[in-house]
């Protein structure tokens, strides 16, 4: 007695199993893609905030001359028009090795959540 390759019932069951598997995989891939895109958007938003801070610190309540002085170490600013986001921490860093030509800049590190953006400020030249 020979058996046919597939009965109609087996073909229907295989189609249902394949459809359920494809749907589950599509949902997993979609969720993974969304989770990978979220941090990139946050860093881009943080970069835009850092650029607007560098362009006009007074709009965030910070004096322009205070940013380049030694008394400026670390501050927190809030996102404009976004109460649900955590504040952005801005930390001032200076070059550790002045021989590398980086001593005439101050670096501001903007950090919010997992995102980090660095911007530099050229210091005024001092007379020797």
N, C-alpha and C positions, 0 to 999 in steps of 0.2 A: 504494500500500500504506500503510495507516495502522497506526501503532504504538499499542498500548494505553498508558494513562497510566503505570502501574507494573506491572512483573511481580512475581510473588510473591517472587522472589529479591531484587529491588531493595528491596521493602518490608521484608523481613527484614534486609537489610544496613543500611538506614536506622535500623531499630529498634535494632540492636546498637550502631551508632555513637552514637545518642542516649543509650542506657543507659550506655555507657562515659563519655561526656562529662558526663552528670549525676552519675555517681559521682565523677569527678575533681573537679568543681566543689564537690560536697558536702564532700569531704575538705579542699579548700583553704579553704572558708568555715569549717569546723570548726576548722582549725588557726589561722586568723586570729582567730577569736573567742577561742580559748584564750589566744593570745598577748596579746590586749588585756585580758583579765580578770586575768592574773597580776600586773601591776604594781599594779592597784587593790587586790588582796588584800594585797600586801606593804605598801602605804601604810596600809591599815586595821590590819594587825598592828602596824606601827610606831606608829600613833596610839594603839593600846591600850597598847603598851609605854610610850610617853611619858606617858600618863595615869597608869599605875601608878607610874612613876618620880616624877611630880609628887605623887602621893598619899603615897608612902612611899619616899624616897630611901634610907633605911637598909636596906631589903630588897635593895638593889643594892650595899651596902657604902659608901654615901656619906653623910657627915654632913649633916644638914638645914641647919645654919647655914653650912656651907661653900659651899653652892650660891649663896647671895646675896652672898658676899664677893668682893672683887676678885681674890683669889688663885685663884679657880675660873675657869679659862680654857677648858680642853678636857679631856675624859676619854673613855674607852671603857668600855662595859659590854657584858656578854654577854647573849644572849637566854636567858631561863629555859627549861630543859628542851629546848634545841635546840643541839646541838653542831655541826651542819653549817652553820649560818648564820654569816655574817661578823659581827664585833662592831658594835655601834651606837656611833657617834661623837657625843658631845654637846659642842657648842660654845656658849660664853656670849657674847652680844652685848648691847651697850648702845646706847641711843638716841644718834644722832650730833648731833641738833639738839634741845637741851633746851627750846627755846621752843615746840615742838609739843605739850607736855604729856605726853611719853612718857618723861621723864627718871626718873620714879619706878618704872620697871619694868625688869627684866632679862629678856632673851629667850634661851631655850634652843633651839638648833637640833639636832634629832635627825636623824641621817643614817645610812642603811644601804642600800648599793647605790645604786639610782637614787631611792629614796624619801627625802623630806624632810618633816619635821613640825616646826612651831614652837609652842612654849608660852611663856607669860609668867609672871613672878613679880613681885608687887608688893613693892617694897623698903620697909623700915620708914622712917617719916618721921624726918628729923633735925631737931633744934631749930635755929632760925636763930641 
